[in-house]
Amino acid sequence: MTAECQAILEACKLNIKLETNEEAGLEALRPAAASTQWEFAASGIWYEDIYHTGHIAYYIANPAPRCWCMEACER
């Protein structure tokens, strides 16, 4: 699976940055709230046991050409 994902990244010339990257600083790349339209992508329920449950929703935005952002909102 990892090899397939790597092949897709190379074929599409994607540069994916994660919050856990060494260079981090992703918060500086977050688009301004007023100028970006976030679109709902997916959602679901998570649980660890009957007392630890919640809902998570993922939103995507395209604030600039060739730049996509994804945000998760838990409750």
C-alpha positions as a Python dict, from the first residue, in 0.01 Angstrom:
ca = {
    (1, 'M'): (0, 0, 0),
    (2, 'T'): (280, 243, 84),
    (3, 'A'): (444, 189, -254),
    (4, 'E'): (113, 255, -430),
    (5, 'C'): (61, 579, -237),
    (6, 'Q'): (415, 690, -315),
    (7, 'A'): (358, 618, -686),
    (8, 'I'): (40, 829, -683),
    (9, 'L'): (219, 1116, -512),
    (10, 'E'): (499, 1109, -767),
    (11, 'A'): (263, 1077, -1065),
    (12, 'C'): (50, 1367, -948),
    (13, 'K'): (347, 1570, -824),
    (14, 'L'): (175, 1625, -490),
    (15, 'N'): (354, 1794, -204),
    (16, 'I'): (161, 1689, 107),
    (17, 'K'): (245, 1851, 438),
    (18, 'L'): (120, 1714, 766),
    (19, 'E'): (102, 1866, 1110),
    (20, 'T'): (365, 1613, 1222),
    (21, 'N'): (624, 1719, 961),
    (22, 'E'): (957, 1843, 1096),
    (23, 'E'): (917, 2173, 909),
    (24, 'A'): (565, 2203, 1058),
    (25, 'G'): (443, 2561, 1083),
    (26, 'L'): (125, 2458, 903),
    (27, 'E'): (-83, 2702, 1103),
    (28, 'A'): (86, 2983, 909),
    (29, 'L'): (-52, 2826, 586),
    (30, 'R'): (-412, 2817, 713),
    (31, 'P'): (-631, 3032, 485),
    (32, 'A'): (-807, 3333, 633),
    (33, 'A'): (-1155, 3235, 752),
    (34, 'A'): (-1335, 3513, 570),
    (35, 'S'): (-1173, 3453, 232),
    (36, 'T'): (-1200, 3074, 209),
    (37, 'Q'): (-1503, 2857, 146),
    (38, 'W'): (-1479, 2525, 331),
    (39, 'E'): (-1671, 2233, 179),
    (40, 'F'): (-1795, 1933, 374),
    (41, 'A'): (-1606, 1616, 273),
    (42, 'A'): (-1692, 1335, 518),
    (43, 'S'): (-1802, 1267, 872),
    (44, 'G'): (-1846, 983, 1115),
    (45, 'I'): (-1881, 872, 1472),
    (46, 'W'): (-1584, 758, 1679),
    (47, 'Y'): (-1579, 571, 2006),
    (48, 'E'): (-1338, 414, 2251),
    (49, 'D'): (-1606, 275, 2481),
    (50, 'I'): (-1963, 363, 2577),
    (51, 'Y'): (-1846, 670, 2775),
    (52, 'H'): (-1595, 806, 2523),
    (53, 'T'): (-1770, 880, 2195),
    (54, 'G'): (-1794, 1168, 1956),
    (55, 'H'): (-1844, 1290, 1602),
    (56, 'I'): (-1578, 1404, 1358),
    (57, 'A'): (-1629, 1595, 1035),
    (58, 'Y'): (-1372, 1674, 766),
    (59, 'Y'): (-1382, 1986, 550),
    (60, 'I'): (-1167, 2077, 248),
    (61, 'A'): (-1080, 2412, 94),
    (62, 'N'): (-894, 2526, -217),
    (63, 'P'): (-755, 2866, -110),
    (64, 'A'): (-506, 2895, -399),
    (65, 'P'): (-420, 2710, -719),
    (66, 'R'): (-261, 2370, -648),
    (67, 'C'): (-319, 2419, -273),
    (68, 'W'): (-574, 2213, -82),
    (69, 'C'): (-638, 2220, 291),
    (70, 'M'): (-826, 1972, 507),
    (71, 'E'): (-958, 2044, 853),
    (72, 'A'): (-1113, 1810, 1109),
    (73, 'C'): (-1375, 1925, 1356),
    (74, 'E'): (-1454, 1698, 1653),
    (75, 'R'): (-1741, 1722, 1898),
}
